[in-house]
Amino acid sequence: MNNKILVTGATGNIGKNIIELLKQKNANFIAGTTNGESIDGVETVNANFADAESLEKAMQGVSTVFMVLPNHPDMVKWGENIIYSAKKAQVKHIVRSSGSLADINSDLLIEKLLGTTDKFLKESGINYTITAPNFFMQNFINFFGEDYKNGTIYQPAGDEKIGWTDIRDIAAVNVEALLSPEKYLNQTLTITGSESFNYEEAVNQMNRILGKDSKYVAVPNEAAIEAMKDINFPPFIIDLMISLNESIKQGHAVETTNTVEQVTGKKAIKFMQFVNENKSIWA
């Protein structure tokens, strides 16, 4: 079977890494971007999550779709659009990047949103693989990089542990599922690193490698909300971030798995390796 792949969200954190791995493997794929933006060396198509017609058009001749949703008030609707369009285009398999926190019965916003789309996919009749990553190590670059350099990371995450995972490992697991969808048919693959530790322990590990004395301060939700309002975060994103951190505080992110090694044959990237490889960013 000619397994042509469509990678949606191709310019996002996970999508970019998937694209690079698929290129290395000479896979038959196209990249979906919101307005059909070009990506060097890759065939791109317009795949706007809010436009079901563009999605169905992008999926013509495609057998497997990688699906990842941005954090947006319409993310559940956009997920439905992708799944409906895939059915109309006769896509055979969807690899859905969800999250390890997904739980449709949860009172926490992020858990319910992730769980709602997962349930919709499972009940759609399309073959699926759900990849469910824990929190990204790259958050210490993309979100906390400047805070760390300035001496303090403030988060309303308490002191519970997290099974941090590297985006490169997340991408590698997704690529295996995209290239061999029948091997992971109707499965959920929870992706984490091999170690679980809290923000304070993460900062201490960074300090040892980087020779710094930065610290982590656990702040109350109210202080975090005011700080996000001060920098004009939209209300939905504020609610989402608070629910993410509540998930941590309730112990929902502590899990570690050996999924990375089972699926890719390689050991999960450790946090110390991640820090060593990115030292110049926090210099």
Helices and strands as residue ranges (DSSP letters): E 5-7, H 13-24, E 29-33, E 44-46, H 52-58, E 64-68, H 75-88, E 93-97, H 109-122, E 127-133, H 139-142, H 145-150, E 152-155, H 167-179, G 181-184, E 187-191, H 199-210, E 215-218, H 221-230, H 235-249, H 259-264, H 271-277, G 279-282
